[in-house]
Amino acid sequence: MSSTSPQALVPFLPENAPFTAEQRAYLNGLLAGIFSGSPASLPMPAESAAPARPLTILFGSQTGNAETLAKQTAKKAKAQGFAAEVFDMEAYPTERLPNEQNLLIITSTYGEGDPPDNAEELHSFLLSDEAPKLEKVRYSVLGLGDSNYPDFNQCAKEFDSRLAELGAERLHNGVYCDVEFDDDFEEWLSGTLSKANEGEAPATNSAMQSLPAPTEAEEAPGYSRKNPFAGKLLKNHVLNKEGSAKEIRHVEICLNGSGLEYEAGDALGVVPVNCKALVEEILSATGFTGEEPVANPEGGEVALYEALSKFYDITNISKIFLANLAPFANHQKLNELLADGSGDIDDYMAGRQIIDALIEFPGQWETTMDFIGMFKKLAPRLYSISSSPKAHPGHVHLTVGAVRYETHGRSRKGVASTFLADLEEGGEVRVYVQPNKHFKPPVNPNTPMIMVGPGTGIAPFRAFLEERMSTKAPGKNWLFFGDQKSEFDFIYEPQLKLMQGENCLTRLDLAFSRDTAEKVYVQHRMLEQAEELFAWLEEGAHFYVCGDASRMAKDVDAALHEVIAKAGGMSYEDATAYVEKLRKEKRYVRDVY
């Protein structure tokens, strides 16, 4: 018989376990009681232990950023002793609303001020007459948006104002972030959690409930939006044939050695470099040499030329930029535009960029720090990945429409699209993966897919089809694709034809709008095939849309309702309910921008 005492065999939690000192003491006591066989001797938590404060976090997310921030919020809240819950807005039970104590809303805006797809139902409910009074609720809203768009953070602002109208009390003023949201998010979260900690703690009947949840392990270091990977450009060629009015490019980037992994349906973040000619024109217009030291938004100092090239948005004009320019320009027309309050300033900005304002309203800056302070940070751009990692291990493909046009007598370029289009093979591209877990091929390989993706909207569906072809998934696949002219703009035609021959692409319906006198779009092809399309939906097919949010996606949505009403013999109300059921079942999902 061993002389070792039973107590020596009792396991215990190490000092670095992810618990507070109080939690560790309690759990060590629990383990001691269990292994000593003396449950009666279990130490009880102190009666004075403060109960955990409830905190409910709702996110509305189109690309995944709001969801990521919601999870970070929960993690930090739990570390401070909150009983935090995170909900996808679509899955949130609205009957809970009147009894919430601390409610945080984190949402993006897309299209023309619209809520993200997963926020539509909650947004509509709150703005309706059915919404309950919320006098017991304390709340705060964080919005994610882009100030280059006129409906900047519109969805978040509507949530904020409506909650106040319903009687809820603001914990913290709403914060409406621009594309670079990290600092604003941290400030909002710190202020909000501090306010949520004030006031009486809720009563609880269980001492165990008062124990803060263990914090999650820190994310493993790696390449991310804050730390992009310098990938090598492998291929870059135009997909359109000569004679096309468009320039759609197929881009391949090497990810070997990065540790980055992606799935079909994810997006790739691209950190662009500004056009060299535009940087030089700005320096010429302002009189700077480019050698002057200025602040690097990522820390430290860099030469002005490098800062304008790599770190600041020198293209997109906004009211904020014009307001920042006004004190240094002191120009009567600019002052009048800013003071007018009418639509004149919007008319001025339409089709213009920062360089136009710098030339028309020349400024005088005492220091380059004053000058660079007018610009916001250059944001990465997200592109739907157009490859399956199963078909192209170590590589990632993009389908990029290069933006080039003329306005006000000047040639213009899209920042990221022409950076990629003009980059030579072998060049460096800083990238990261942006997961999109809601936009994926069906888990069941037998489930049919219906995909609507005109133009560059075909990108994720090329990835979906490659995925299914690589895994030999037996499910049927139907693609609606279109563009301007079949002779020039049938991108990926050889690959799609091959997929048809291999029975991977079951149906391919095409809509080339300028091949006929009357323009035909993908939504028209849907209506032509209403009976068959509805039959696929009845079989359990998933319906996907990718592309322009403001027009195409809305037209396709309207056509979907009409297809279901017509082929299903339903009223408009019943067809609407059918579509909503598809959304809730995650069988109708969109990747729109």
C-alpha positions in Angstrom: 0.0 0.0 0.0 1.4 3.4 -1.0 2.5 5.7 1.8 1.5 8.7 -0.4 -1.3 10.7 1.2 -4.5 11.1 -0.8 -4.1 14.9 -0.8 -0.8 14.6 -2.8 -2.9 13.1 -5.6 -5.4 15.9 -5.8 -5.1 17.8 -9.1 -5.1 21.6 -9.0 -5.3 24.5 -11.5 -2.0 26.1 -12.4 -1.4 29.8 -11.8 -1.6 30.6 -15.5 -5.0 28.9 -16.0 -7.5 31.4 -17.6 -9.4 32.1 -14.4 -9.5 34.9 -11.8 -8.0 34.3 -8.4 -11.4 33.8 -6.9 -12.4 31.3 -9.6 -9.2 29.4 -9.3 -9.6 29.1 -5.5 -13.2 27.9 -5.8 -12.4 25.3 -8.5 -9.3 24.1 -6.6 -11.5 23.6 -3.6 -14.1 21.8 -5.7 -11.4 19.4 -7.1 -10.1 18.9 -3.6 -13.5 17.9 -2.3 -14.1 15.5 -5.2 -10.8 13.7 -5.0 -10.7 13.5 -1.2 -14.2 12.0 -1.2 -15.5 14.7 1.2 -18.2 16.7 -0.7 -19.4 18.1 2.5 -16.1 19.9 2.9 -16.4 21.8 -0.4 -15.7 25.5 0.1 -18.6 27.8 -0.8 -18.0 31.0 -2.8 -18.1 34.1 -0.7 -21.7 35.4 -0.2 -20.4 38.8 -1.1 -19.2 37.8 -4.6 -20.7 40.3 -7.1 -23.1 38.7 -9.5 -22.2 38.8 -13.2 -23.9 41.6 -15.1 -25.9 40.5 -18.1 -24.7 41.9 -21.5 -26.3 41.1 -24.8 -24.4 41.8 -28.0 -26.2 41.7 -31.4 -24.3 41.9 -34.7 -25.4 42.8 -38.2 -22.7 41.7 -40.6 -22.3 41.4 -44.3 -18.6 40.6 -44.6 -17.7 39.4 -41.1 -16.2 42.5 -39.5 -19.2 43.3 -37.2 -19.3 39.6 -36.2 -15.6 39.6 -35.3 -15.9 42.8 -33.2 -19.0 41.3 -31.4 -17.0 38.3 -30.4 -14.1 40.5 -29.3 -16.5 42.6 -27.3 -17.9 39.5 -25.5 -14.4 38.3 -24.8 -13.3 41.5 -23.1 -16.7 41.8 -21.3 -16.3 38.3 -19.8 -12.9 39.2 -18.6 -14.4 42.1 -16.7 -17.1 39.9 -15.1 -20.0 40.3 -17.5 -22.2 37.4 -18.4 -22.0 38.2 -22.1 -24.1 36.7 -24.9 -23.5 37.2 -28.6 -26.3 36.8 -31.2 -26.5 37.0 -34.9 -29.4 39.5 -35.3 -31.3 37.0 -37.4 -31.2 34.5 -34.6 -32.1 36.8 -31.8 -35.5 36.2 -30.0 -37.1 39.6 -30.1 -39.4 38.8 -27.2 -36.3 39.2 -25.0 -35.9 42.9 -25.9 -38.0 44.6 -23.2 -36.1 42.7 -20.5 -32.5 43.3 -21.7 -30.4 45.3 -19.2 -27.4 46.1 -21.2 -27.7 45.8 -25.0 -25.0 46.5 -27.5 -25.6 46.8 -31.3 -22.7 46.3 -33.7 -23.7 46.7 -37.3 -22.5 47.6 -40.8 -24.4 49.3 -43.5 -24.3 48.3 -47.1 -25.9 49.3 -50.5 -27.9 52.6 -50.2 -28.0 52.8 -46.4 -29.5 49.3 -46.1 -29.1 46.9 -43.1 -27.0 43.8 -43.7 -29.0 40.7 -44.8 -28.9 39.2 -41.3 -30.1 42.5 -39.7 -33.1 43.1 -42.0 -35.7 41.4 -39.9 -34.7 43.0 -36.6 -34.3 46.4 -38.2 -37.8 46.1 -39.7 -39.3 44.9 -36.4 -37.8 47.8 -34.4 -39.0 50.4 -36.9 -42.5 49.0 -37.0 -45.5 49.7 -34.7 -45.0 46.2 -33.2 -41.8 47.2 -31.4 -42.2 47.2 -27.6 -41.3 49.9 -25.2 -37.8 49.6 -23.9 -37.7 51.7 -20.8 -35.7 49.2 -18.8 -33.0 48.8 -21.5 -29.6 50.5 -21.5 -27.8 50.4 -24.9 -25.1 51.6 -27.2 -24.5 51.3 -30.9 -21.3 50.8 -32.9 -21.6 51.4 -36.7 -19.1 50.2 -39.4 -19.2 52.2 -42.6 -17.4 54.1 -45.3 -17.6 57.9 -45.3 -17.1 57.9 -49.1 -20.7 56.8 -49.4 -23.6 59.3 -48.9 -25.5 57.0 -46.5 -22.6 56.7 -44.1 -23.5 54.3 -41.3 -27.2 54.8 -42.0 -28.3 51.5 -40.6 -26.4 52.0 -37.3 -27.9 55.5 -36.9 -31.4 54.2 -37.5 -30.9 51.5 -34.8 -29.5 54.2 -32.4 -32.3 56.7 -32.9 -35.1 54.1 -32.8 -33.9 52.5 -29.6 -34.0 56.0 -28.0 -37.5 56.6 -29.3 -38.7 53.4 -27.7 -37.5 54.6 -24.3 -34.1 52.9 -24.0 -31.3 54.8 -22.3 -27.9 55.3 -23.9 -25.0 53.7 -22.0 -22.6 55.5 -24.3 -23.1 57.7 -27.4 -23.2 55.8 -30.7 -19.9 55.6 -32.5 -19.9 55.5 -36.3 -16.7 54.2 -37.6 -15.1 54.7 -40.9 -13.2 52.0 -42.8 -10.4 52.0 -40.3 -12.3 51.1 -37.1 -9.8 49.7 -34.6 -9.1 52.8 -32.5 -12.8 53.9 -32.5 -13.9 50.4 -31.6 -11.5 50.3 -28.6 -12.6 53.7 -27.4 -16.3 52.8 -27.7 -15.9 49.4 -26.0 -13.9 50.9 -23.1 -16.4 53.7 -22.5 -19.4 51.4 -22.9 -18.2 48.7 -20.5 -17.3 51.3 -18.0 -20.8 52.7 -18.1 -22.4 49.2 -18.0 -20.5 48.5 -14.8 -22.3 51.4 -13.1 -25.6 51.0 -11.2 -27.0 48.2 -9.2 -25.9 44.7 -10.0 -28.7 42.2 -10.8 -29.9 39.8 -8.2 -28.9 36.1 -8.6 -29.9 32.9 -6.8 -26.8 31.0 -7.6 -23.3 31.7 -6.4 -21.9 29.8 -9.3 -23.7 32.2 -11.7 -21.6 35.1 -10.3 -18.3 33.5 -11.5 -17.0 35.3 -14.6 -16.7 33.1 -17.6 -13.1 32.1 -18.4 -11.6 34.3 -21.1 -10.9 32.7 -24.4 -7.3 32.0 -25.4 -5.6 34.7 -27.3 -5.6 34.4 -31.0 -2.5 32.8 -32.4 -0.1 35.3 -34.0 -0.3 35.3 -37.8 -1.1 37.4 -40.8 -4.2 39.5 -40.6 -5.7 42.8 -41.5 -3.4 44.5 -39.0 -0.4 42.4 -40.3 -0.9 41.6 -44.0 1.2 39.0 -45.8 3.4 40.1 -48.7 2.3 37.7 -51.4 3.8 37.3 -54.8 1.7 38.0 -57.9 1.9 34.9 -60.1 -0.5 35.7 -62.9 -2.4 38.8 -64.2 -4.2 38.7 -67.5 -7.4 40.2 -69.0 -10.3 37.9 -69.3 -12.3 40.0 -71.8 -11.6 39.6 -75.5 -10.3 42.6 -77.6 -13.2 44.8 -78.4 -14.8 44.7 -74.9 -15.7 47.9 -73.1 -14.6 46.3 -69.9 -11.3 45.2 -68.3 -11.9 42.2 -66.0 -8.6 40.6 -64.9 -7.8 37.2 -63.5 -5.2 37.6 -60.7 -3.3 34.8 -59.0 -1.3 35.3 -55.8 1.0 32.9 -54.0 0.3 32.3 -50.3 3.0 29.7 -49.7 4.8 30.3 -46.4 2.0 32.5 -45.0 0.0 30.0 -43.0 -3.1 31.7 -44.4 -6.0 29.4 -45.2 -9.2 30.2 -46.9 -12.4 28.5 -47.9 -14.6 28.9 -51.0 -16.8 31.9 -50.2 -14.2 33.9 -48.2 -12.8 37.2 -49.3 -9.2 38.4 -49.7 -8.2 41.8 -48.2 -5.8 43.6 -50.5 -3.7 46.6 -49.2 -3.2 48.8 -52.3 -0.5 51.2 -53.2 -1.6 54.6 -54.7 -0.9 55.6 -58.3 2.6 57.0 -58.6 1.5 59.7 -61.1 -1.2 60.9 -58.7 1.2 61.1 -55.8 3.6 63.2 -57.9 0.7 65.5 -59.0 -0.3 66.1 -55.4 3.2 67.0 -54.5 3.4 69.3 -57.5 0.1 71.0 -56.6 1.1 71.6 -52.9 4.8 72.5 -53.4 6.2 69.7 -51.1 9.3 67.8 -52.2 8.1 64.4 -50.8 11.2 64.1 -48.6 9.6 65.8 -45.6 9.0 63.5 -42.6 5.4 62.9 -41.6 3.5 60.6 -39.3 3.0 57.0 -40.4 -0.4 55.9 -39.2 1.1 52.5 -38.4 3.6 54.1 -36.1 6.8 56.2 -36.4 7.6 58.6 -39.3 8.1 58.1 -43.0 8.9 60.4 -45.9 5.9 62.3 -47.3 6.2 60.5 -50.7 6.0 57.1 -49.1 3.2 58.1 -46.8 1.1 59.4 -49.8 2.0 56.2 -51.7 1.2 53.5 -49.1 -0.5 54.8 -46.0 -3.1 57.5 -46.8 -6.2 57.7 -49.0 -5.3 60.4 -51.6 -8.2 59.8 -53.9 -11.7 59.8 -52.4 -13.0 63.3 -51.7 -15.4 63.8 -48.8 -17.0 66.7 -46.8 -14.6 65.9 -44.0 -11.6 66.4 -46.3 -13.0 69.7 -47.6 -13.7 70.9 -44.1 -10.1 70.0 -43.1 -8.8 71.8 -46.2 -10.8 75.0 -45.7 -8.7 76.7 -43.0 -5.5 76.2 -45.0 -7.1 77.3 -48.3 -9.3 80.2 -47.1 -11.1 80.2 -50.5 -14.4 81.9 -50.8 -16.0 79.3 -53.0 -15.0 76.4 -50.7 -16.2 78.3 -47.6 -19.5 79.0 -49.3 -19.9 75.3 -50.3 -19.3 74.2 -46.7 -21.6 76.9 -45.2 -24.4 76.5 -47.8 -26.1 73.4 -46.3 -27.8 72.6 -49.6 -26.9 70.0 -52.2 -24.3 72.2 -53.8 -21.4 70.5 -52.0 -22.6 67.1 -53.1 -22.9 68.3 -56.7 -19.3 69.6 -56.4 -17.9 66.3 -55.1 -19.7 64.2 -57.7 -17.0 62.9 -60.1 -14.2 64.8 -58.4 -11.3 63.6 -56.3 -8.9 65.1 -53.8 -6.5 66.3 -56.5 -9.3 68.5 -57.9 -9.8 70.3 -54.6 -6.1 70.8 -54.0 -5.7 72.4 -57.4 -8.9 74.5 -57.2 -8.5 75.6 -53.6 -4.7 75.8 -53.1 -3.6 75.7 -49.5 -0.8 77.1 -47.3 0.5 74.7 -44.6 3.0 75.7 -42.0 4.1 72.1 -41.5 3.7 68.8 -43.4 2.1 67.4 -40.3 -0.8 69.9 -40.8 -1.0 68.7 -44.4 -1.0 65.0 -43.8 -3.5 65.5 -41.0 -6.2 66.1 -43.6 -6.1 62.6 -45.0 -7.6 59.4 -43.6 -5.7 56.1 -43.6 -5.7 54.1 -46.8 -8.0 51.2 -46.2 -7.7 47.6 -47.6 -10.2 46.4 -50.2 -12.1 43.2 -50.0 -12.4 40.9 -53.1 -14.5 37.7 -53.3 -12.0 34.8 -53.8 -12.6 33.1 -57.1 -10.7 29.8 -56.4 -11.1 26.7 -54.3 -8.0 25.9 -52.1 -8.7 22.2 -53.0 -8.1 23.0 -56.7 -5.2 25.5 -56.2 -3.4 24.7 -52.9 -1.1 27.6 -51.8 -2.6 30.0 -54.3 -5.6 32.4 -54.3 -7.4 33.8 -57.3 -9.3 37.0 -57.8 -11.6 38.3 -60.5 -11.0 42.1 -60.6 -12.8 44.7 -62.7 -10.3 47.5 -63.3 -12.0 50.9 -62.8 -10.8 53.5 -65.3 -12.9 56.5 -66.5 -12.9 60.2 -67.2 -14.8 63.1 -65.4 -14.3 66.8 -65.4 -11.6 66.5 -68.1 -9.4 64.2 -66.0 -8.6 60.5 -66.2 -9.5 58.6 -63.1 -8.5 55.2 -61.6 -9.9 52.9 -59.0 -7.3 52.7 -56.3 -7.1 48.9 -55.6 -8.4 47.6 -58.9 -5.9 49.4 -61.1 -3.1 48.7 -58.5 -3.7 45.0 -59.2 -4.4 45.4 -62.9 -1.1 47.4 -63.5 1.1 45.2 -61.2 3.5 43.1 -63.1 3.9 39.4 -62.4 6.4 38.9 -59.6 5.3 42.0 -57.8 4.3 42.2 -54.2 0.7 42.3 -52.9 0.0 42.7 -49.2 -3.0 40.5 -48.4 -5.0 38.8 -45.6 -8.0 36.4 -45.5 -11.4 37.8 -44.5 -13.6 34.7 -43.6 -17.3 34.8 -44.6 -18.8 31.8 -42.8 -22.3 32.6 -44.0 -21.5 32.5 -47.7 -20.4 28.9 -48.3 -21.4 26.0 -50.5 -24.0 23.7 -48.8 -22.5 21.4 -46.2 -24.4 18.5 -47.7 -22.7 17.7 -51.1 -26.1 16.5 -52.5 -27.8 19.8 -52.0 -28.5 21.7 -55.2 -27.1 25.2 -55.7 -28.5 28.1 -57.7 -26.0 30.9 -58.2 -26.6 34.4 -59.7 -23.4 36.3 -60.4 -23.2 38.7 -63.4 -19.8 40.3 -64.3 -17.3 40.0 -61.5 -20.1 38.6 -59.4 -19.1 35.2 -60.8 -16.0 35.1 -58.6 -17.2 33.1 -55.6 -19.3 30.8 -57.8 -16.2 29.8 -59.8 -14.8 28.9 -56.4 -18.0 27.0 -55.4 -17.9 25.0 -58.7 -14.2 24.2 -58.4 -14.9 23.0 -54.8 -17.7 20.7 -55.9 -15.6 19.5 -58.9 -12.6 18.7 -56.6 -14.7 16.8 -54.1 -16.9 15.1 -56.7 -20.0 16.4 -55.0 -23.1 15.0 -56.6 -25.4 18.0 -56.0 -26.8 19.8 -59.0 -25.4 23.3 -59.8 -27.1 26.1 -61.8 -25.4 29.3 -62.7 -27.0 32.5 -64.0 -24.2 34.7 -65.6 -24.3 37.8 -67.7 -22.5 40.9 -68.9 -22.5 43.2 -71.9 -21.6 41.2 -75.0 -21.2 37.4 -75.4 -18.5 37.8 -78.1 -16.2 39.8 -75.7 -17.4 39.4 -72.1 -18.1 35.7 -71.6 -15.3 35.4 -68.9 -14.2 31.9 -67.9 -16.1 30.5 -70.8 -13.7 27.6 -71.5 -13.7 26.5 -67.8 -17.5 26.8 -67.5 -17.9 24.7 -70.7 -15.5 22.1 -69.3 -17.6 22.0 -66.1 -20.7 21.4 -68.1 -19.0 18.6 -69.9 -18.0 17.0 -66.6 -21.6 17.3 -65.3 -20.5 19.6 -62.6 -22.4 22.6 -64.0 -25.9 21.2 -64.5 -27.4 24.4 -66.0 -25.9 27.6 -67.4 -28.3 30.5 -68.2 -26.7 33.5 -69.9 -27.8 37.1 -70.2 -25.7 39.5 -72.4 -27.5 42.8 -72.2 -26.1 44.4 -75.4 -26.6 41.4 -77.7 -30.2 42.3 -78.3 -32.2 45.5 -79.0 -34.0 45.1 -75.7 -31.6 44.6 -72.7 -31.8 41.2 -71.0 -30.4 40.7 -67.5 -30.0 37.7 -65.2 -33.3 38.5 -63.4 -35.1 38.1 -66.8 -33.6 34.7 -67.3 -34.8 33.7 -63.8 -38.4 34.7 -64.7 -38.1 32.7 -68.0 -37.2 29.6 -66.0 -39.6 30.2 -63.1 -41.1 26.7 -63.0 -37.8 24.9 -63.0 -36.2 27.4 -60.5 -39.1 26.9 -58.1 -38.8 23.1 -58.5 -35.1 23.3 -57.4 -36.0 25.4 -54.4 -38.7 22.9 -53.4 -36.0 20.2 -53.7 -34.0 22.1 -51.0 -31.7 24.2 -53.3 -29.6 27.0 -51.8 -29.9 30.3 -53.7 -26.9 32.6 -53.9 -26.4 36.1 -55.2 -23.1 38.0 -55.7 -22.5 41.5 -57.1 -23.9 45.0 -57.1 -26.1 45.7 -54.1 -27.9 48.9 -55.2 -29.4 47.6 -58.4 -28.7 44.0 -59.5 -29.3 42.4 -56.1 -32.5 44.3 -55.6 -33.7 43.3 -59.1 -32.8 39.7 -58.5 -34.6 39.7 -55.1 -37.8 41.1 -56.8 -37.5 38.5 -59.5 -37.1 35.7 -56.8 -40.4 36.8 -55.2 -42.1 36.9 -58.5 -40.8 33.4 -59.5 -42.1 31.9 -56.2 -45.5 33.7 -56.5 -45.9 32.6 -60.1 -44.6 29.1 -60.1 -45.8 28.3 -56.6 -49.3 29.8 -57.1 -48.9 32.0 -54.1 -50.0 35.5 -53.1 -47.3 38.2 -52.8 -47.6 37.9 -49.0 -47.1 34.1 -49.1 -44.2 34.5 -51.5 -42.6 37.0 -49.1 -43.0 34.5 -46.3 -41.4 31.8 -48.4 -38.4 34.0 -49.1 -38.0 34.9 -45.5 -38.0 31.2 -44.6 -35.2 30.7 -47.1 -33.2 33.4 -45.4 -33.8 32.0 -41.9 -32.7 28.6 -43.1 -29.6 30.2 -44.6 -30.7 28.9 -48.1 -30.9 32.5 -49.5 -27.6 34.3 -49.0 -25.9 37.2 -50.7 -22.4 38.6 -51.1 -23.2 42.1 -52.3 -21.4 45.4 -52.3 
